[in-house]
Amino acid sequence: MNPTLVAVGLSLFSAVAYASAAVAQERLAARSAGSGTLRLLARGAWWWSVTLNAAAALLHVAALRYGTLTLVQPLGALTLVAAVPLGARMAGRRVTVVEWRGTALTLIGLGALLVTASGAAPDEVLSLPQALAVAGTTAAVIGVLARGARPGLRHATGSGFASGVASALTQTVTVAATDRSEPTPVAQIVVVSLLVAAFAAGGLLLSQTAYQGGLGAPLAVVTLANPLAAAVIGLTLLGERLQGGAPGLLLALVGAGVAAWGVVALSRSAPEPPAAPADARPAGLADDDGHPVAAVLALESGPAAYEPSLLPRQPSPGHLTSL
């Protein structure tokens, strides 16, 4: 079976699972306004959303086994696309013209990237020195970006970089663990796995900080910085190549630009919900842009995790708020 088709299929199912989990989380939050964390943990619906998130994460990891970083990571934007109709349906409204336009642009851009980034299943992994070098360099860059307590696009950029690196390291672990021709030392797999956990957690915390200043722009930055970081690692260290030479590179750049345009449109397109009383809004989420898919991208190295204590407390069915 064509590994590219397998990677695309797995990425699509992963995106739908992430979007469904975000919708489930939002609906639970709307019905449980004012409930504490322990009460949320006692609800079966909350654990159902956690299960969806876990399934989405596993599908993302599987996609990284069959597809290159330059292919799989941009497909993370499909989560936005999948969440648009789900969010609209849960809100009892129709998808707006702006949302359709953003969805179309995103799909067209991803289609161009799909043509140029397709190829054989990945078979190269980062050596331990390379993994440590990538981790150290990324940590230094994130440290510079995250300086200062005031949230902003710097934190969103750092979150995207951390998530992209986490996915690159995840691919190394996945390929190394399943490659029987050249067994990888267990110690190397363990060390890289620990780095994956550290960068995934760091990406989540940075995204939560970034979203405190509003959702629209940080959401778009996280979504775009993630595949950028992964592509740099794939093209420079893992021997990944774009198809078609110079024309293929041009097509990839155009596709990336069009997809970025669509992501920005989707991150700003949803109608703003009615404002909740100040005492009913959770700390850190006072400036809410009302985007229907922001909860999905508290991940996004792919895998998402949710903090029940940060769930939105205002009743707004179909409106997913950043966590």
C-alpha positions as CSV (number, residue, x, y, z in Angstrom):
1,M,0.0,0.0,0.0
2,N,1.2,3.5,-0.8
3,P,2.7,4.9,2.4
4,T,1.7,8.4,1.5
5,L,-2.0,7.5,1.3
6,V,-1.7,5.6,4.6
7,A,-0.2,8.7,6.3
8,V,-2.8,11.0,4.8
9,G,-5.6,8.7,5.9
10,L,-4.3,8.4,9.4
11,S,-3.8,12.1,9.6
12,L,-7.4,12.7,8.5
13,F,-8.8,10.3,11.1
14,S,-6.5,11.9,13.8
15,A,-7.8,15.4,12.9
16,V,-11.5,14.3,13.1
17,A,-10.8,12.7,16.5
18,Y,-9.1,15.8,17.8
19,A,-11.9,18.0,16.6
20,S,-14.6,15.7,18.1
21,A,-12.8,15.7,21.4
22,A,-12.7,19.4,21.5
23,V,-16.4,19.7,20.7
24,A,-17.1,17.2,23.5
25,Q,-14.9,19.2,25.9
26,E,-16.7,22.4,25.1
27,R,-20.2,20.9,25.5
28,L,-19.2,19.5,28.8
29,A,-17.8,22.8,29.9
30,A,-21.0,24.6,28.9
31,R,-23.2,22.2,30.9
32,S,-20.9,22.2,33.9
33,A,-20.3,26.0,34.4
34,G,-18.9,26.5,37.8
35,S,-18.1,22.8,38.5
36,G,-14.8,22.0,40.0
37,T,-12.1,19.7,38.6
38,L,-13.2,16.7,40.7
39,R,-16.7,16.9,39.4
40,L,-15.5,17.0,35.9
41,L,-13.3,13.9,36.5
42,A,-16.4,12.1,37.7
43,R,-18.2,12.6,34.4
44,G,-18.1,9.9,31.8
45,A,-18.3,12.5,29.1
46,W,-15.0,14.0,30.2
47,W,-13.3,10.6,30.0
48,W,-14.8,10.0,26.6
49,S,-13.2,13.2,25.4
50,V,-9.9,12.1,26.9
51,T,-10.2,8.8,25.1
52,L,-10.8,10.6,21.8
53,N,-7.7,12.7,22.4
54,A,-5.6,9.6,23.2
55,A,-6.9,7.9,20.0
56,A,-6.1,11.0,18.0
57,A,-2.5,11.1,19.4
58,L,-2.0,7.4,18.5
59,L,-3.2,8.0,15.0
60,H,-0.8,10.9,14.6
61,V,2.1,8.8,15.8
62,A,1.1,6.1,13.3
63,A,1.0,8.7,10.5
64,L,4.5,9.7,11.4
65,R,5.6,6.1,10.8
66,Y,4.3,6.1,7.2
67,G,4.7,9.7,6.2
68,T,7.6,12.2,6.3
69,L,7.6,15.2,8.6
70,T,7.1,17.6,5.7
71,L,3.9,15.7,4.8
72,V,2.4,14.8,8.1
73,Q,2.9,18.0,10.1
74,P,1.1,20.4,7.7
75,L,-1.8,18.0,7.7
76,G,-2.4,19.0,11.3
77,A,-4.3,21.9,9.9
78,L,-7.0,19.4,8.9
79,T,-8.1,19.6,12.6
80,L,-9.2,23.2,12.0
81,V,-11.0,22.1,8.8
82,A,-12.8,19.2,10.6
83,A,-13.8,21.4,13.6
84,V,-15.5,24.0,11.4
85,P,-18.6,21.9,10.5
86,L,-18.6,20.2,13.9
87,G,-18.5,23.5,15.8
88,A,-21.2,25.0,13.5
89,R,-23.5,22.0,14.0
90,M,-23.2,22.0,17.7
91,A,-23.9,25.7,17.8
92,G,-27.0,25.2,15.6
93,R,-25.8,27.5,12.9
94,R,-24.6,27.2,9.3
95,V,-21.0,27.4,8.3
96,T,-20.3,31.0,7.3
97,V,-18.9,32.1,3.9
98,V,-15.7,33.2,5.6
99,E,-15.3,29.7,7.1
100,W,-15.9,28.0,3.8
101,R,-13.3,30.3,2.2
102,G,-10.8,29.5,4.9
103,T,-11.5,25.8,4.6
104,A,-11.1,25.9,0.8
105,L,-7.8,27.8,1.0
106,T,-6.4,25.4,3.6
107,L,-7.3,22.3,1.6
108,I,-5.9,23.8,-1.7
109,G,-2.7,24.7,0.0
110,L,-2.4,21.3,1.7
111,G,-3.1,19.6,-1.6
112,A,-0.1,21.4,-3.2
113,L,2.1,20.4,-0.3
114,L,0.8,16.8,-0.6
115,V,2.0,16.6,-4.2
116,T,5.5,17.8,-3.4
117,A,6.1,16.2,0.0
118,S,4.8,12.7,-0.9
119,G,7.3,9.9,-0.9
120,A,8.4,6.6,0.6
121,A,7.9,5.8,4.3
122,P,10.6,7.3,6.5
123,D,13.5,5.1,7.3
124,E,16.1,7.5,8.8
125,V,16.2,8.5,12.4
126,L,18.0,11.2,14.4
127,S,21.1,9.9,16.1
128,L,21.4,10.5,19.8
129,P,23.9,13.4,19.3
130,Q,21.6,14.9,16.6
131,A,18.5,14.6,18.9
132,L,20.3,16.2,21.8
133,A,21.6,19.0,19.5
134,V,18.1,19.7,18.2
135,A,16.7,19.6,21.7
136,G,19.4,22.0,23.0
137,T,19.0,24.4,20.1
138,T,15.2,24.5,20.3
139,A,15.3,24.9,24.1
140,A,17.6,27.9,23.7
141,V,15.4,29.5,21.0
142,I,12.3,28.9,23.1
143,G,14.0,30.4,26.2
144,V,14.7,33.6,24.2
145,L,11.1,33.7,22.9
146,A,9.5,33.1,26.3
147,R,11.4,35.8,28.1
148,G,9.0,38.0,29.9
149,A,5.8,37.2,31.7
150,R,3.5,39.0,29.3
151,P,1.8,36.6,26.9
152,G,2.1,37.2,23.2
153,L,3.0,35.7,19.8
154,R,6.5,34.9,21.1
155,H,5.0,32.3,23.3
156,A,2.9,31.0,20.5
157,T,5.9,30.7,18.2
158,G,7.8,28.8,21.0
159,S,4.8,26.5,21.4
160,G,4.7,25.7,17.7
161,F,8.5,25.0,17.6
162,A,8.3,22.8,20.7
163,S,5.4,20.8,19.3
164,G,7.1,20.4,15.9
165,V,10.3,19.2,17.5
166,A,8.3,16.8,19.7
167,S,6.8,15.3,16.5
168,A,10.2,15.0,14.9
169,L,11.5,13.2,17.9
170,T,8.4,11.0,18.0
171,Q,9.0,9.9,14.5
172,T,12.6,8.9,15.4
173,V,11.3,6.8,18.3
174,T,8.5,5.2,16.1
175,V,10.8,4.3,13.2
176,A,13.6,3.1,15.5
177,A,11.3,0.9,17.6
178,T,9.8,-0.8,14.5
179,D,13.0,-1.1,12.4
180,R,14.2,-4.7,12.6
181,S,17.0,-4.4,10.1
182,E,19.1,-2.0,12.3
183,P,18.1,-2.3,15.9
184,T,18.5,1.0,17.8
185,P,20.0,0.9,21.4
186,V,17.3,0.9,24.0
187,A,19.0,3.7,25.9
188,Q,18.7,6.0,22.8
189,I,15.0,5.3,22.5
190,V,14.5,6.0,26.2
191,V,16.4,9.3,26.1
192,V,14.6,10.5,22.9
193,S,11.2,9.5,24.5
194,L,11.9,11.6,27.5
195,L,12.7,14.6,25.2
196,V,9.4,14.0,23.4
197,A,7.5,14.2,26.7
198,A,9.4,17.4,27.7
199,F,8.8,19.2,24.5
200,A,5.1,18.1,24.3
201,A,4.5,19.4,27.8
202,G,6.4,22.6,27.1
203,G,4.4,23.2,23.9
204,L,1.2,22.8,25.8
205,L,2.2,25.2,28.6
206,L,3.5,27.8,26.1
207,S,0.2,27.7,24.1
208,Q,-1.9,28.2,27.2
209,T,0.2,31.2,28.1
210,A,0.0,32.6,24.5
211,Y,-3.8,32.3,24.4
212,Q,-4.2,34.5,27.5
213,G,-3.7,37.5,25.3
214,G,-6.4,36.4,22.8
215,L,-6.9,33.4,20.5
216,G,-6.9,34.5,16.8
217,A,-3.3,35.4,16.1
218,P,-1.6,33.0,18.5
219,L,-3.7,30.1,17.2
220,A,-2.6,30.8,13.7
221,V,1.1,31.2,14.7
222,V,1.1,27.9,16.6
223,T,-0.5,26.1,13.7
224,L,2.1,27.5,11.2
225,A,5.2,27.3,13.4
226,N,4.7,23.6,14.1
227,P,5.1,22.2,10.6
228,L,7.9,24.8,9.9
229,A,10.0,23.5,12.7
230,A,9.3,19.9,11.7
231,A,10.1,20.6,8.0
232,V,13.5,22.1,8.9
233,I,14.5,19.0,10.8
234,G,13.2,16.7,8.1
235,L,14.9,18.4,5.2
236,T,18.2,19.1,6.9
237,L,18.7,16.0,9.1
238,L,16.5,13.2,7.9
239,G,17.2,13.3,4.2
240,E,13.6,14.3,3.3
241,R,13.2,15.8,-0.2
242,L,10.5,17.7,-2.0
243,Q,9.4,16.2,-5.3
244,G,9.8,18.0,-8.6
245,G,13.1,19.9,-8.2
246,A,12.8,23.7,-8.5
247,P,9.2,23.7,-9.8
248,G,8.3,21.4,-6.9
249,L,9.9,23.8,-4.4
250,L,8.0,26.7,-5.9
251,L,4.7,24.8,-5.7
252,A,5.4,23.9,-2.1
253,L,6.1,27.5,-1.2
254,V,2.9,28.6,-2.9
255,G,0.9,25.8,-1.2
256,A,2.3,26.7,2.2
257,G,1.3,30.4,1.6
258,V,-2.2,29.5,0.6
259,A,-2.6,27.1,3.5
260,A,-1.3,29.7,5.9
261,W,-3.9,32.2,4.5
262,G,-6.6,29.6,5.1
263,V,-5.5,28.9,8.7
264,V,-5.4,32.6,9.5
265,A,-8.9,33.0,8.1
266,L,-10.2,30.0,10.1
267,S,-8.6,31.3,13.3
268,R,-10.5,34.6,13.0
269,S,-13.7,33.6,11.3
270,A,-16.1,32.5,14.1
271,P,-18.8,34.8,15.5
272,E,-18.0,36.0,19.0
273,P,-20.3,34.6,21.7
274,P,-22.1,36.8,24.2
275,A,-19.7,38.0,26.9
276,A,-20.1,36.3,30.2
277,P,-20.0,38.1,33.6
278,A,-16.5,38.9,34.7
279,D,-16.8,36.6,37.8
280,A,-17.9,33.7,35.6
281,R,-14.9,33.7,33.3
282,P,-11.8,31.7,34.2
283,A,-8.6,33.5,34.9
284,G,-6.4,33.9,31.9
285,L,-9.2,33.6,29.3
286,A,-10.8,37.0,29.7
287,D,-10.0,38.0,26.1
288,D,-11.9,35.3,24.1
289,D,-11.9,35.6,20.3
290,G,-14.7,33.0,20.0
291,H,-12.9,30.7,17.6
292,P,-14.6,27.4,17.2
293,V,-11.5,25.2,17.2
294,A,-9.0,26.9,19.6
295,A,-9.3,24.0,22.1
296,V,-8.0,21.6,19.5
297,L,-4.7,23.4,19.2
298,A,-3.6,23.4,22.8
299,L,-1.6,20.5,21.4
300,E,-0.6,20.5,18.5
301,S,2.5,18.8,18.0
302,G,-0.2,16.7,17.3
303,P,-1.2,15.2,20.6
304,A,-3.5,17.4,22.7
305,A,-4.0,17.5,26.5
306,Y,-6.7,19.4,28.4
307,E,-6.7,21.1,31.7
308,P,-10.1,20.7,33.3
309,S,-9.5,23.7,35.5
310,L,-9.1,25.9,32.4
311,L,-12.3,24.8,30.7
312,P,-14.6,27.7,29.6
313,R,-17.3,28.4,32.1
314,Q,-19.7,30.5,30.0
315,P,-22.5,28.6,28.2
316,S,-21.7,28.8,24.5
317,P,-22.6,25.5,22.7
318,G,-20.4,24.8,19.7
319,H,-17.8,27.4,20.7
320,L,-14.4,25.8,21.5
321,T,-12.2,27.9,23.7
322,S,-8.5,27.6,24.2
323,L,-7.3,25.6,27.1
